[in-house]
Amino acid sequence: MSALEVDQDGENGFVRHPNRQTLLNFIDHLRANDILKFSYPMPDQERGDGWMIFLYVRVSQEIIDSFEG
């Protein structure tokens, strides 16, 4: 399975993954860690395939690493 691609360098971070369900599971993980500022999965139009969500708050690397998607 592909790992999440997380980029938080810009004003809004983003997470990419080929599978929409994996991002939905990641959203559940964020909610379980009291992180509520993100978009819902949308097709990754920049790449033409896969899915992405935007992060509107910085997510710690510890929370990202603890996701078992």
C-alpha positions in Angstrom: 0.0 0.0 0.0 1.2 3.5 -0.8 2.1 5.8 2.1 0.4 9.1 2.6 2.1 12.0 0.9 1.9 14.9 3.4 3.2 18.4 2.5 2.8 21.2 5.1 5.2 23.7 3.6 2.7 26.1 2.2 0.0 28.2 3.8 -2.4 25.2 3.6 -0.9 21.7 3.8 -2.2 18.8 1.8 -2.3 15.0 1.9 -2.4 12.9 -1.2 -3.1 9.2 -1.7 -4.3 7.0 -4.6 -7.2 5.6 -2.6 -10.1 7.8 -1.4 -11.0 5.4 1.4 -7.5 5.8 2.9 -8.0 9.5 3.1 -11.4 9.0 4.7 -9.7 6.8 7.3 -7.0 9.5 7.8 -9.8 12.0 8.4 -11.2 9.7 11.1 -7.7 9.6 12.6 -7.4 13.4 12.6 -10.8 13.7 14.3 -9.8 11.1 16.9 -6.8 13.4 17.7 -9.1 16.5 17.9 -7.9 18.0 14.5 -11.0 19.3 12.8 -9.7 21.7 10.1 -9.4 19.9 6.8 -11.2 19.5 3.5 -13.0 16.4 2.4 -11.3 14.2 -0.2 -11.4 15.5 -3.8 -9.9 14.2 -7.0 -6.3 15.3 -7.4 -6.7 17.5 -10.5 -3.0 18.6 -10.5 -1.8 15.0 -11.1 -4.8 13.7 -12.9 -5.2 10.7 -10.7 -5.6 9.9 -7.0 -7.1 11.9 -4.2 -6.2 14.8 -1.9 -7.3 16.7 1.1 -6.2 20.1 2.4 -5.1 20.7 5.9 -6.0 24.0 7.4 -3.9 23.5 10.6 -0.5 22.1 11.1 -0.5 18.4 12.1 2.3 17.0 14.2 4.6 14.4 12.6 3.7 12.1 15.5 0.0 12.1 14.6 0.8 11.5 10.9 3.2 8.6 11.8 0.7 7.0 14.1 -1.8 6.6 11.3 -2.1 3.0 10.2 -4.0 3.3 7.0 
